[in-house]
Amino acid sequence: YQNAAQAFLDQLPRRSQPNLELRTQAMRIVAEAEAASLAASEGPPAAASLTPPTSDPPAPAVVKRESPGAKPKAAGAERAVEKAGPKVQQPEKASTSTNKNDGWGSDSDDESNQVELKRQSAIAKQRGNEAFSKGDFKTAVTQFSMAIRMDKYNNVVWSNRSASLCGVGNFEKALTDAERCIKLAPEWPKGYARKGAALIGLGQGGEAVKAYLAGLKLDPENPTLKSGLGDAKEAIRQAKARYEEYWGTSANNS
């Protein structure tokens, strides 16, 4: 299903105005198939109290500390998805002929296509925000996947899908999206918060601490990063407590 749609999508001329609607439909099919695959997680969805989407920067989140021995929560599911982010520099486009008879259309057609795709990406992103705020993480993953297909250089939609994937318990894919977000916008602190949340979900508290500290170097007073750092340290403490309870010795002495 996904491969057939992708093959159809690849065969369409990227700069042909009459094919824009077909490309959009094919992108939707691919995104839905991709989202279904991403949402199929082995682990249970992260249990969390969610806050609605907010503009960047988000309001400080209240983090409830868990008692020793409790399973650490996925911090990413508690973070609101972003509505805006810094502009990401687009890669330079290869020079093309402006001859309208070359079978590819004009540069103005290409620009019109790009504007329309970004518009539809923004619509899908908004729908994803709404689904996330309702706790419908699976739908949020689908909508953000669609937004990515339409505008793959937008770091914010990668960040938002990472948070949604944490919500369905697919922390490995959430980590992949967070790293892609950081690659697109290395100076944007929120990407490091997403990475830290995914790492906590994977039980890698030490690596999560590193991610949050990297983000705090960019924005030392960021409340989300500070709260996430506390979550990561708490996850480490709880992991040590479980080790000692099971083995009857300190993890530091093992």
Backbone torsions as a table, in degrees:
resi	resn	phi	psi	omega
1	TYR	NA	-52.1	-180.0
2	GLN	-70.2	-41.8	-178.8
3	ASN	-65.1	-38.7	179.7
4	ALA	-65.6	-42.5	179.4
5	ALA	-65.8	-40.0	179.5
6	GLN	-65.7	-38.7	178.6
7	ALA	-64.3	-41.4	177.6
8	PHE	-63.7	-41.5	179.9
9	LEU	-63.0	-40.9	-178.1
10	ASP	-67.8	-26.4	-177.2
11	GLN	-81.7	-16.2	-178.6
12	LEU	-78.2	135.3	175.5
13	PRO	-61.1	129.6	-175.4
14	ARG	-69.5	-20.3	-173.7
15	ARG	-116.1	23.2	-179.3
16	SER	-99.8	113.8	-175.8
17	GLN	-58.4	-43.7	-179.3
18	PRO	-61.1	-21.8	-176.8
19	ASN	-93.7	4.3	-176.9
20	LEU	-61.8	-42.3	180.0
21	GLU	-65.0	-40.1	178.2
22	LEU	-64.9	-41.5	178.5
23	ARG	-62.3	-40.5	179.7
24	THR	-62.7	-44.1	178.7
25	GLN	-63.3	-42.0	179.7
26	ALA	-65.4	-40.1	177.9
27	MET	-61.8	-38.3	-179.9
28	ARG	-65.5	-41.8	179.0
29	ILE	-62.3	-46.0	180.0
30	VAL	-63.3	-43.3	-178.1
31	ALA	-64.1	-41.2	180.0
32	GLU	-65.9	-39.9	178.3
33	ALA	-66.9	-41.0	179.3
34	GLU	-64.8	-43.3	-179.2
35	ALA	-64.6	-38.6	178.2
36	ALA	-61.4	-37.9	178.4
37	SER	-69.2	-41.9	-178.7
38	LEU	-66.8	-36.9	-176.4
39	ALA	-77.5	-11.7	179.7
40	ALA	-81.3	81.0	-176.2
41	SER	-99.7	147.1	177.3
42	GLU	-74.7	-34.0	-177.4
43	GLY	-83.9	162.4	179.0
44	PRO	-73.5	155.0	176.3
45	PRO	-59.6	148.8	180.0
46	ALA	-71.0	129.9	176.9
47	ALA	-84.0	121.8	-176.7
48	ALA	-157.6	153.6	172.1
49	SER	-93.1	118.5	-170.9
50	LEU	-96.2	152.1	171.5
51	THR	-113.3	149.4	-177.2
52	PRO	-68.3	161.7	178.6
53	PRO	-57.6	141.8	177.8
54	THR	-130.7	165.7	176.8
55	SER	-76.3	158.9	-177.7
56	ASP	-81.7	131.8	0.0
57	PRO	-82.2	150.9	-179.5
58	PRO	-75.7	160.0	177.0
59	ALA	-67.6	148.7	-179.7
60	PRO	-57.2	134.9	179.4
61	ALA	-91.0	140.4	177.6
62	VAL	-85.7	119.5	-176.9
63	VAL	-101.8	123.7	176.9
64	LYS	-89.6	123.3	179.1
65	ARG	-76.6	138.3	-179.7
66	GLU	-93.3	154.1	177.5
67	SER	-72.4	154.9	179.8
68	PRO	-56.0	141.2	178.4
69	GLY	91.7	-11.5	179.6
70	ALA	-80.6	151.4	179.8
71	LYS	-71.5	129.2	-177.8
72	PRO	-64.0	142.7	178.0
73	LYS	-81.4	159.7	174.4
74	ALA	-82.9	106.8	-176.4
75	ALA	-61.0	-28.7	-177.1
76	GLY	-63.3	-30.8	-178.1
77	ALA	-73.6	-14.2	-179.4
78	GLU	-92.7	-7.4	-177.7
79	ARG	-93.1	133.6	178.7
80	ALA	-70.1	145.4	177.8
81	VAL	-72.1	153.0	-176.1
82	GLU	-86.4	147.7	175.2
83	LYS	-102.3	-17.8	-177.9
84	ALA	-148.5	160.2	179.2
85	GLY	-160.9	173.2	-179.8
86	PRO	-66.7	151.7	177.6
87	LYS	-70.4	135.2	-179.4
88	VAL	-101.9	130.1	-179.4
89	GLN	-63.9	125.8	-179.5
90	GLN	-81.2	146.4	176.1
91	PRO	-65.8	148.9	-178.4
92	GLU	-66.2	139.8	178.4
93	LYS	-85.3	144.7	177.6
94	ALA	-68.3	143.8	179.4
95	SER	-66.3	139.1	-178.4
96	THR	-133.4	161.6	179.3
97	SER	-72.8	141.5	178.2
98	THR	-95.7	7.0	178.6
99	ASN	-71.0	118.2	-175.9
100	LYS	-71.0	-8.8	-179.9
101	ASN	-98.2	10.8	-177.1
102	ASP	-86.2	3.8	176.4
103	GLY	87.0	-1.3	-177.0
104	TRP	-115.8	-11.2	-177.2
105	GLY	91.2	175.1	-176.3
106	SER	-91.5	169.3	176.4
107	ASP	-63.0	-33.5	179.3
108	SER	-65.4	-34.8	175.3
109	ASP	-63.2	-42.6	-180.0
110	ASP	-62.1	-43.8	179.1
111	GLU	-64.3	-39.3	178.4
112	SER	-63.7	-41.3	177.8
113	ASN	-60.7	-45.3	-178.9
114	GLN	-63.6	-39.6	178.3
115	VAL	-63.1	-43.5	-179.1
116	GLU	-66.5	-41.0	179.0
117	LEU	-64.2	-40.4	178.1
118	LYS	-66.0	-36.1	178.3
119	ARG	-63.9	-45.5	180.0
120	GLN	-69.3	-32.3	175.4
121	SER	-62.1	-42.0	179.5
122	ALA	-64.2	-37.0	177.9
123	ILE	-64.4	-46.8	179.2
124	ALA	-62.4	-38.9	179.3
125	LYS	-62.7	-42.2	178.5
126	GLN	-63.7	-41.0	177.5
127	ARG	-64.2	-37.1	176.5
128	GLY	-64.2	-41.4	177.6
129	ASN	-59.5	-43.3	-179.0
130	GLU	-65.2	-42.5	179.3
131	ALA	-64.4	-41.8	-179.7
132	PHE	-61.6	-43.2	-177.8
133	SER	-64.5	-23.7	178.0
134	LYS	-90.6	-2.4	-178.4
135	GLY	82.6	10.1	178.5
136	ASP	-90.5	76.9	-173.5
137	PHE	-66.5	-35.4	-178.7
138	LYS	-63.2	-44.5	176.8
139	THR	-65.3	-37.7	178.7
140	ALA	-61.4	-41.8	177.6
141	VAL	-60.2	-43.5	179.8
142	THR	-61.5	-46.6	-177.2
143	GLN	-68.0	-41.0	178.7
144	PHE	-69.3	-31.4	174.9
145	SER	-63.9	-40.5	176.7
146	MET	-63.3	-43.7	179.4
147	ALA	-61.7	-38.6	178.8
148	ILE	-65.4	-41.0	179.0
149	ARG	-60.5	-34.8	-178.4
150	MET	-82.6	-27.0	-175.8
151	ASP	-151.0	77.6	-171.9
152	LYS	-74.6	-7.2	178.8
153	TYR	-97.9	9.2	179.2
154	ASN	-89.0	107.3	-176.3
155	ASN	-64.5	-27.4	-176.5
156	VAL	-67.2	-40.5	-178.4
157	VAL	-70.2	-30.9	173.7
158	TRP	-64.8	-41.4	177.9
159	SER	-62.7	-44.0	-178.4
160	ASN	-66.0	-39.8	178.7
161	ARG	-67.7	-33.7	176.5
162	SER	-59.5	-44.4	178.9
163	ALA	-64.2	-39.5	180.0
164	SER	-66.6	-38.9	178.3
165	LEU	-66.2	-33.8	172.5
166	CYS	-61.4	-36.7	-179.1
167	GLY	-63.8	-34.0	178.6
168	VAL	-91.7	2.0	176.8
169	GLY	84.6	11.8	179.5
170	ASN	-95.5	76.8	-172.0
171	PHE	-73.0	-29.0	178.8
172	GLU	-64.6	-47.2	178.1
173	LYS	-68.2	-33.6	177.3
174	ALA	-62.6	-39.0	177.8
175	LEU	-65.9	-41.0	178.5
176	THR	-60.7	-43.9	179.3
177	ASP	-65.8	-39.8	179.5
178	ALA	-62.9	-41.3	179.4
179	GLU	-67.4	-34.8	175.8
180	ARG	-66.2	-39.6	176.8
181	CYS	-59.7	-45.1	-180.0
182	ILE	-64.7	-37.9	179.0
183	LYS	-63.5	-39.1	179.9
184	LEU	-74.0	-35.5	-177.1
185	ALA	-139.4	76.2	-175.5
186	PRO	-65.6	-17.1	-179.6
187	GLU	-95.8	4.5	-179.4
188	TRP	-95.2	113.2	-173.9
189	PRO	-61.1	-30.9	-174.3
190	LYS	-60.6	-31.7	179.8
191	GLY	-60.6	-36.2	179.7
192	TYR	-71.8	-30.8	175.6
193	ALA	-66.2	-40.0	177.6
194	ARG	-64.2	-41.3	-179.9
195	LYS	-64.1	-43.6	179.4
196	GLY	-62.2	-40.0	-180.0
197	ALA	-63.8	-42.9	179.6
198	ALA	-64.8	-39.3	-179.9
199	LEU	-66.7	-36.8	175.7
200	ILE	-62.4	-42.8	178.3
201	GLY	-61.0	-30.9	179.0
202	LEU	-84.1	-0.4	179.9
203	GLY	80.0	18.6	-179.0
204	GLN	-107.1	68.2	-177.1
205	GLY	-59.6	-38.8	-179.4
206	GLY	-62.9	-43.2	178.0
207	GLU	-68.4	-32.8	177.8
208	ALA	-64.1	-40.0	177.2
209	VAL	-58.6	-43.1	179.2
210	LYS	-61.5	-41.0	-179.4
211	ALA	-64.5	-45.1	-179.8
212	TYR	-66.1	-37.8	178.6
213	LEU	-65.9	-36.4	177.3
214	ALA	-63.3	-39.8	177.6
215	GLY	-68.2	-37.6	-179.3
216	LEU	-68.6	-22.3	174.4
217	LYS	-65.8	-31.4	179.1
218	LEU	-82.8	-34.0	-178.3
219	ASP	-144.2	85.3	-173.0
220	PRO	-59.7	-24.6	-175.8
221	GLU	-104.1	11.6	-177.9
222	ASN	-65.4	117.7	-176.1
223	PRO	-67.0	-33.8	179.9
224	THR	-65.4	-42.7	179.5
225	LEU	-68.0	-39.5	178.2
226	LYS	-63.3	-44.6	179.4
227	SER	-64.7	-41.9	179.3
228	GLY	-63.5	-38.3	178.0
229	LEU	-61.9	-40.4	176.5
230	GLY	-63.3	-39.6	177.5
231	ASP	-62.3	-41.9	-178.7
232	ALA	-64.6	-42.3	178.9
233	LYS	-66.0	-37.6	178.1
234	GLU	-66.3	-38.3	178.2
235	ALA	-62.6	-39.7	177.5
236	ILE	-64.1	-44.2	-179.4
237	ARG	-61.4	-42.9	-179.4
238	GLN	-68.1	-35.6	177.8
239	ALA	-63.6	-41.2	177.7
240	LYS	-64.9	-39.4	-179.7
241	ALA	-64.7	-39.9	178.3
242	ARG	-66.6	-37.8	178.7
243	TYR	-63.3	-46.0	-178.6
244	GLU	-66.6	-36.1	179.4
245	GLU	-66.7	-36.8	-177.3
246	TYR	-78.3	-43.9	-173.8
247	TRP	-97.7	-13.1	178.7
248	GLY	72.1	22.4	178.0
249	THR	-148.6	161.4	-178.5
250	SER	-72.2	139.5	177.8
251	ALA	-64.3	-27.0	-179.0
252	ASN	-71.3	-21.1	-177.4
253	ASN	-99.6	1.2	-177.0
254	SER	-80.5	NA	NA
